[in-house]
């Protein structure tokens, strides 16, 4: 019996995830800016170091769901795991609000662990609500609605971040992220009765490894391999943290492959399909997650952030702009590509104007003693979630239109389309580089807006569909664990994004940087295209999806 209504627990999970993502994306939106800041209490790191830490952090954030999903499946249950994760993340944001490098790293560690408990299990709990026959056909739409909640939080948070750091300081902005996370936990428990029935433990079967075995053959080897990677003389992959991460993930990847090897006959093909999707998704995340590194640097240094006179007063009233003048001050010494100069590991400073004026024609500079209003850099981080909110109903409506005419693409085909569109977004940034003569002059913000708009279309075809696919194809007892596998692929992509972004300063021609992103994405597009027939066959066999 069909029912157009979604489960009653959806709104609570929607708002819980919205507030959790509010905190996370507020922190992510200013993290690189905070690490690079040399003037207002930041950590004074260069681009390479900041990008390396950023990439390692967002990689580990999506690696720990492997453990959190496993513990929730076997021992803790989803609601307890989500609650513990949310509290740890909230405390982590509060740690970032405290001064000192030690609190900085402790805060990042708490967020990493907390996300491992929160992220895979709230997605799995949502999927469990749609396992009833009356809701099953609405699962893709349910995940799309849930995904829109993620982006409502990601959209509004940057305005709070800009206000708090303009009026107060970095610490106040991070503290605001913690408050948002605690609100999310409260909302989650208010709605607990609506998904209590979906919080069911999934005991291991005889072919599954015990938790002790997993600790012995996966977690301990991962820690040892990570330590070995850190201690290797020189660097294999560019930095100690990257070496440690890559070596440490090898046993975890091996465990997921072993799940497929040891699977029963009826589980082997769907698990194989999921592993293949995980593989191609890595490149998507490597390109997409540069919004916090390369694209933030592009917005900060290369993009024309002057606020039009028409909206200057209202934006200034809510503290979303900063007035920047020509007064001399001590700033970091940089070259024409905005590379920070260091001597003996220390940033070289000299008396100069604000760095923003470096590639702004002098006839557009304000007069001595005057200033120009500049939009806060982190506001550009809200462009992507804005497009998600606006375009999600459009994309859902298009797929519904095609479904009624029996022409809706399969979930695997949607992921293929998402990767293809992502490749086009990289070309948008190549155009941006050429439009401003490789950063010799300021670039129009419309290029960055267009890039975010295009990649958002790719994201809507890929990210919620990946979550839905995991929920559809995973054997019931392994759903949260395989959700952790999806986040493992996200983790690897996130780390790759940091590796790519850390090489930003090595490209004098920035178009070459974005062309590398394009080539990597096209390789993944070709790979999934070659697998489509096989993937669609599995989807039809196990889910009855029509092949389009």
N, C-alpha and C positions, 0 to 999 in steps of 0.2 A: 504494500500500500504506500503510495507516494505521499509525501508531506512537504509542503514548501517551507515550513517553519524549521529553524535551526534549533539545536539543543539549548535548553535554558541556561546551561553553564557558559555558553559562548560569550555573552557580554562581560561576565566577571573575568574570564581568562583574557578577553580583549583588553580590558582596562588594567588588569594586573601587568600584562606584557607592555602596555602603553607606558605605564609609570616606570617599569624596570628599564625600558629602552630610553625613556626620558633621561634617567640618571646616567646610563651607559654612554649614550651619544653626546650628552652634554660634556662628559669627561673626555671622550674621544675627540670632540670638536676643538677642544683647546689644548689637548695634550702636547702636540708638537709645538704649538705656539708657546706654551709654558716652558717646555724644555729648551727652546731656542732663545727665549727672552733674556736680554742682557741688561735691561733698564729698570724693570719693575718687580724684581724679586723672583725672576725665573731661574732656571738652572744653567743658563749660558752654555748650552751645548751647540756643536756645529751640526750641519745637516746630516752628515754621515752617522754620527753618534745618535742623534735624535731619531732618525729613520730606523736605525738598527734596533734601538730599544722599543720603538713603536711597533715595528714588525714582529719582534719577538713576543711582545706583550699580547698583541691581538692574535698571534698564533697560539700561544699557550691558553688564552681565554677559550679558544675553540678546540683545544686538545683535551682539556680536563672533562668535557662531557662524556668521553669514553668511560671514565671511572664513575662519574655521577649517574650515568644511565644504567650501568651495570649494577651498582649498589641499589638504585631505586627498583630495578626489575626484581632483584633477588631478596633484598632485606628490608629496605627502608619504606618502600612505597613512594608514590609520586608527590603527595601533598607534603609529607615531612621533608623530603629532599628539596622541594621548591622553597619551603619556608627557611630551611637552614641556608640555602644558597642566597636567598634574598637578603637575609640579615647580614651574612658575611660581606656581600657586595656593598650594602649600605655603610657598614663599618669601614670598608676599604676606601670608599669615597671620602669619608670623614678623615681618615688618615692622610689622604692627599692634601687636605686643607691645612695640615700642620706643617710648619717650616722644617726643613732638613731633609737631606738625601735619604736618611734611614727610614723616616716615615714615608717617603715617596715609594721606596721599594717594598716596604711592608704593605702599604695600601694596594699596590699593584698585585702583590701575591694574594691578598685576601680577595680581590676582585676575580683573579684567575680561578681560585678554588671555588668561590661562590657561584660563578657562572657555570662551572662544571656540574653543580647540583641543580641549578635553576633551568638553564636553557634547554637541555634535551627533554626534560621531564614535563615541562609545561606544554611543549609541542606534542609529546606522546599522549599526555592526558587529554588534550584536545582531540587527537585522532581517535582515542578510545570512545569519546562521546559520539562519534560518527560511525561506530561499528554496528549499531543497530540497523536493521534493514530499512527502516523508514527514513534514516538520515544518510545512508551509505552513498547515494547518488549525489549528495550535496557536499561531499568531502572536499573536492577541489575548491569550490566556492567558499567553504568554511575556512580553509587555510588562507585564501585570498583576503577574506574579511579580517582574519586574525593578523595577517601581514600588514594590512592597512593600519591596525592598531599600533603595531610596531612603529610605523612611520608617522603617525600622529605625534607620538612621543618624541621621535627624532626630529620632527619639524619644529615644535614649539620650544625645545630645550635650548637651542642656540640663541634665541632672543633673551632667555633668562641668563645664559652664560655671558652674553655681551653686556647686559644691564649690570650684573653683579660685579664683573671685573672693571667696568667703566666707573661705577659709583664706589665700589669698595676695593676688592683685590682678588687675586687668583684663588686664595683660600676660600673666600665666600662663594665663589662659583662652584668649587668642588663640594663644598658643604651643601649647596642646593641640590647637587646630584644625589647626595646621601638622603636628603629629605624625600626626594621623589621615589627613591627605592623603597624606603620604609612605608610610604603611602601604598605602593604596589603590593607589599606583603599584607597590609591590612585589608585591602580590597579582595585579595585572593582568599583570605580566611572568612570574610563576610559571605562569599559565595560558595563556601566549602560543601554545603549540603547538595548543591546542584551537580557535583562531580564525584561525590563520595563513592557512588556505585561503580565509577570507572577507575578507581584507585585500587587495582587488584594485583597482588604479587603474581609473578610468573615463574614458578619453580623450574629449576634446571631439569632437562631430560638426560638420559644416559649418555648421549653423544656430546653433551655440553661439558665444558671444563668447570671444575669447582672454583670457588673464589680463591682458595689456597693455591690451586694449580695456576690460575691466572696471575696471581701475585708472584709465583715462583718463575713462571716462564714468559711473563709479559712485563709486569711493572718493575720488578727488580732488574731484569736485563735492560729495560728502558732507562732506568736511573743510572746504571753502570755505563751504558753506551753513551748517554748524555755527558757523564763525567769524563769519559775517555775523549769525547769530541771536544770538550772544553780544554783538556790538558794537552792535546796534540800540539806540538811545536808549529809555529807559523799558523796559517789558516787555510783550510781546504776550501771553504765556501765564503770567505771574505771577512769573517769575524768569529771570535770565540763563541758568542751566543748562537750564531747561525750553525756553526759546526755542532754544538751541543744539541741543538734542537733537531737537526737532520738525523744525527746518529741516534738520538733518543726515540725518534718516531719509528725507526726501522722495526723494533720488536712489536710495536703496536700495529703497524701495517701488516706484519707477518701474522699476527693473531687474526686479523680480519680475513686474510687469505685462507688461514687454516679453518675458519668457520665454513667457508665455501668447500674446501677439500673434504672436511668431515661431515658435511651436510647429508641428510637423507635425500633420496632421489627426487622427491617432490619439492624439496627446498633448494636444490642446487642451482637450477636455472634462474629463479628470481633473485637469489643471493648474487649470482654472477652478474645479472643485469644491474643490480644496485652498485656493485663494486665498479663496474664500467662507468656508470653515471658519476660516481664519486671521483673517478680519475679525471674525466673531462671537466668537471666543475672546478677543479683546482685552478685552472687558468682563468676562469671567469672571476673568481675571488681575487686572484693576483692583480687583475686589472681594476676591478671594482673598488677594492680597498685602498687604492691610491688616493681616494678622496681625502683621507686624513694626512697624507704625506705630500706627494708630488702636486696634486691639485690644490692643496692648501698653500703650498709654497708659491704656486702659480698665482693664486688669488692674492696672496700677501704682497708679492714683489712685482709681478708682471701685469696685474689686472688694474684697470682704471676704477678705483673705488670711490671717486668723488660723488657726493650725493647731490642729485638735482635740486635746484632751489625750491621747486614745487613741494618737495617732501622733506626738506631739511628741517624745518621747525617741528613738525610732528615727530620725526625720528629722533631729533635732538631732545625733545621733551621726555621721551621714554628711554633716553640714554643708550641709543643704538649706534650713535656716531661719536667719533672723537675729533676734536678740532686740532688740526696740525698746522703749525706755522714754520717759519724759517729761522727761528732762534737757534743759535749755536748750542750744541750739547755734546756730551761724550757718547759716541756711538761706536759700534763695532766697525772695524775697517773691512770693507768688502771690495771685490773686484767687479767688473762689468756684468758678470753672471751671478752676482749676489753671493759669492762664496766667501765665507768668513775667514779672515786671516788669523793664523795662530803662530805664536813663537813659544817654543818649549811647552806646548800644550795649553798655553794661556791665550785667550782672545785678545787681539791687539785692538785698542781703542784710540780714537783721536777726536778732536773737536770738529764737528761737521753738522750739517742739517739732517733732518730725519731721512732715513734710507728711502722712504717712499719717493722722494724727489729725484733719485738717481737717474731714472729713465723717463722723467716727465719733462717735456720741452720747457725751457726757461721762460718763454713768453706765457706759459700757463701757471707759473709759480705765483703765489700770493705776494702782495707787497710787504715790505718789511713791517713787522708789527701786526700784520693781519694773519688770518689762518684760513684753511679750507676744510670743510667737513668730509671725513672719510668714513665709509661704512666699515664696521668691524669685520675682520676676515672670516670669523666663524659663522657669520650669517650666510655665507655661501654654502655652508654645510646643510642648510635647510632647503636648498633647491631640490636635491634628490628626493627627500621625503615629501616635499610639496607635490612633486610630479607623481609620486606613488599614490598619494591621496586623491589627486585629480584623475589620474589615468586608470586606477584600479577599477572603478565602475565601467569605464570605457572598454577595457580589455575583457572584463567579465561579461559585459553585454555582448561584445563581439563573439566570444566563445559560445555564449548562450544562443546567439543568433545562428551560428554555424551548427550547434548541436541540434537545434530544431530542424535543420535541413540535412541532418546526418552527415555533416561535413567538418565536424570539429576535429582538429588535430589530436593525436594521442598525446599523452603526457610526455613521452620521449620526444615527440616531434616538436612540442612546445619548447623543450629544453634546447633542441637544435636551433630553433628560431632565435631563442634568447642569446645564444652564443654568437650567432651571425650578426645580430644587432649590436652586440657588445664590440665586435670588431669595427663596426662603422663608427662607434663613439671614439675610438682611438684615432681614426682619421679626422674627426672633428678637431681634435687637439693639434693634429699636424697642421690643419688649416689655420688654427689660432696662432701657431708659431710663425707661419708665413705672413699672416696679416699684420704682425707687429715687428717684422724684420728681426725675428729671433730675440725679442725682448729689448730691442734698441729704443722702442717707444712703448707706452702703455697699450695693453690689449683691451679691446672692448669686452665688457663683462658678458655680452651676448654670446660670445664663443663658449664661455664656461657654462652658461645657462643651457645652450644647445647641447653641449656634451653631456651634461647631467640629464637632460631630457631624453636623449637617445639611449644612454646606458640604463635609464630607468625602465624603458620599454623592454630592454633585454632582461633586466632584473625581474620584472613581473612575469615574464615567460619562463624564467628559470628557477628563481629561489623558492617561491611558494609551491611550484610544481615539484621541486626536489623533496620538500617536506611531505607533500602529499604522496609522492611515489614511495618514500620510505614507509609511510603508514600503510600503504596498499600492499606492497610486495613482501614486507618483512614477515617471517613466521611470528605468530603472536607472542611467543615467549621471548623473542629477541628484538621486539620493536624498539624499546628505549636504547638498547645496545646498538642497533643499526642507526638509530637517530644520532647516537654518538659518533658513528662512522661518517654520517653526513657532515657533522661538525668537524670531524678529523680532516675531511677533504677541505672544508673551509679553513681550518687551521693551517694546513699546508699551503693553501693559496694565500692566506694572510701573510705567512712568513715570506713567501716568494714576492709578495707585493713590497714588503720591507726591504728585501734584498735588491729588488729593482730600483726602488726609490733611493736607497743608499748610494746608488751610482749616479744620481742626478747631477752632481757637481762634475762628473767626469765627461759629461756631454756638453761641449761648447755649442753644438747645434742641437737645440732641444727637440727639433722635429725627429731626430734619430731616436731619441728616448721613446717617443710615442709610436714610432714605426716599429720598434721592438715589441711593444704591446700588441700592435696590430698583427704582426707575424705570428706571435705566440697564440693569439686567439684564433687565427685562421687555421693553424695546425689542429686545434681542438675541434673546430667546425668540421674539418674534413674527416677527423677521426669519428665523431659521432654520426656523421652522414653515412660513413661506411658501415656503422653498426645499426642503423635505423631498422632495417628489415628484421634483423635478429631481435632487437629490443621490442619492436612492435609485435613480433610473434609471441614473445613471452607475455606482453601485456594482454594480448587477445586470449592466450591460453589460460592465464590465471585470473584475469579480471573481466574478460569479455569485451574489451575496448575495440571499437571498429577501427580499421586501418585506414588512415587518410594521409 
